Amino acid sequence: MIPQFKDEHRFIKWLEDALDGSRVKRGRSYSGTGEKSYPTIRASSEVGNRKSGEIVPDITLSHDICFEISHPHRRKIVTPPTEPAYIECKIGPAYRGEGEIATERSDTGIPEIQRELNGQLKRYQYKSSTAKPTDASKNTVFVTCPYMLDVDFHKNHLLDFSVAQFEQTLRSHNLGWVYRNQHGIVLQLDSNNSYLVPESK
């Protein structure tokens, strides 16, 4: 169970601290000796340091995740995250007050994410509100909220919300998502590409 947060900035800082310096259990990076080691991610946020009108997602992820994609079939299904990649965070009412719980979708932060699918999040993917979008210029953008990181996302059932449908919507917008399962925090790009951050660094 994750803590309550006074505001979105506190949640961003909490997630930055949880991810920074973590090793992920997917992908490969190589030492100078050719030995396999788990990739590392570095997380940093610009909370409180943004200039007016600046297009800056909440968290920037630097990483050394890479894949061997020389085989044509792997190139079609494997999509490593861009370097850097980004996380945009939202927060719902249930995570702002002590003792509050999420009983419906409006409590979670999910509606705040959905409202920005074609606005803020699209700008972050292309880092511009005017540039013509191309796949070559697209950045990896993940979304999350405390509800998605509270216990096990796929076991948190609300009557007015479908996790599978939400994930399909994110996929259709070429967005990734950050959630928790029983093994730790997962950075999910699509059905073929996910990166597990174990609970202990």
Salt bridges, closest charged atoms under 4 A:
GLU16 OE1 - LYS13 NZ 3.78
ASP17 OD1 - LYS13 NZ 3.38
ASP58 OD1 - ARG50 NH2 2.65
GLU83 OE1 - HIS63 NE2 3.81
GLU88 OE2 - LYS90 NZ 3.52
GLU112 OE2 - ARG115 NH2 3.67
ASP135 OD1 - LYS138 NZ 3.63
GLU167 OE2 - HIS154 NE2 2.78
GLU199 OE2 - ARG180 NH1 2.50
